């Protein structure tokens, strides 16, 4: 299994559905992680990331909470920001990017009669565009430290 999927899976499967802050991890050559930082603003966290000079980090993983909202059936668009939608629901998001690949996973909970069903989905082909851009800037910083 690719290291990106292993790291993503390890983080998301143990994740609670409530996160106070986003977490940025460094992904190490052995498939482990080391915490780089935490912030309420995941984009700020990526923008200010710093890596030590001597390390075995080959990638990054972001663990955060995002909001999902239903689309307007007539337009196919979301009418307001998902975080402000009255029918919003939280989604745990983990995106892992290394020098060799990418993996993303989402976990959401659905309230059923008398229990909560948690579902996890993995994807190695797409990412949130704004987050993807910020992750690529951060991994370039890492690449510069590695050179």
N, C-alpha and C positions, 0 to 999 in steps of 0.2 A: 504494500500500500504506500503511495507517495507520502512523504513527510508532511506536506501541507494538509492532506486529508486527516492524517493521524492527529496532528496538533489541533485542527479545527474540531474534530470529533471529541477529543479529550476535554476541550474547554466547554463546548456547548452541552454535552450530555450531563455534566455536573452543574450546569448553570441554573441558578434560581430564576424565576420569572420577573423578579424585581432586582434592579441594579441601581445603586445610588450614584455610581460614577462609571464612566467608560474606563477600560483598562487597556494599556498597550503593553504587549509582551514582545520580547526578543525571542526568536526561534533559534535554538542552538543546533549545532551539527549532529548531535545525538537524538534529535527529535524532542528535546525538552523545551521548556520555556523559562524565561527569567523576566520578572516584572520590570518594565522600564518606567512606567508612570501611570497616574490616574487623574482624571479630570471629569467635570460635568459636561465639558464640551469636547467631543471626540476629535473634531477638526483642529481645535487649538492644541490638543494633546499631540496630534501628529505633526503639527507645524513646529512645535517646540521640542520635539524628541531629540535626545542626545545619547550617543553611544560611547562607552569607554573604548580606549584605543586597543587594548589587548583583550580580546574576547573571542568566543566561538559562535557569535551570532551570524546567521545566514539569512534571516528574514524577520518579518514582524507579523504579529497577530493582533487584531483589534476585537475587543469583546464589549459590546454596548447594547443599549436598549433603544429601539426605534419604534415608531408608531405606524400602524396600518389603518386605513380607513376604506370603506366601500366606495366604489366608483359610482358616479351618476349614471343610471341606466340609459339615459337619453344621449349623453355626450361621451360617455366612456372615460371621463376625466374625474379627478377628485376636486370637488368644488372649493374646499378650504384646506389649509395645511392639515395633514393627518393628525398632528398633535392637538389640533383645535376642533376636530370633528366630534360631534356628540356620540358617534358610534365607533370611535377609535378603539383599538386594542393594542396592547404592547406585544412587541416581538423582540426576542433576543437575537442579536446578530453577531456572528463571528466571521471575520474575513482574515485569511492568512495569505501572505504574499512572501515568497522567498525568491532568491536569485534564480530558482529553477521552475517555479510554478505558483499556482493560485488555487484556493478553495474557499468557498463561502457556505455558510449554513445559517438557517433560520429556525427558531423554535417558537411556537406559539401555543397558547392554551385555549381550548374551547370548553366553555361551561356546558356540561350535560346534566341531565337530571341526576342529582345526588353525587356527581363526581366531576373532576376536571380532567380532560383528555389533553395531553401534551403531544404535539407532533413536531418532528424535526425533519428538515429537508436539506439536502446537500446539493451544491451546484459548483462546477468548476469552469463555467463558461461566462457568467455574468456577475456584475457587481454594481452597487450603488455608485453612480457616476462621480458625484462630489467626493465621496469617501475614497473611491478608487484613485482619483487624482491626488488627494492628500496622502494616501498610502504610497503612491509612486514617488512623490517628493521626499517622503521620509526614507524610503528604501534607497534613494539616490544618496542621501546623507550617509546611510550605512555603507553604501558602496565606496564612498570617498574615504571613510574611516578605515575600511578594509585594504585600500590600496597602499 
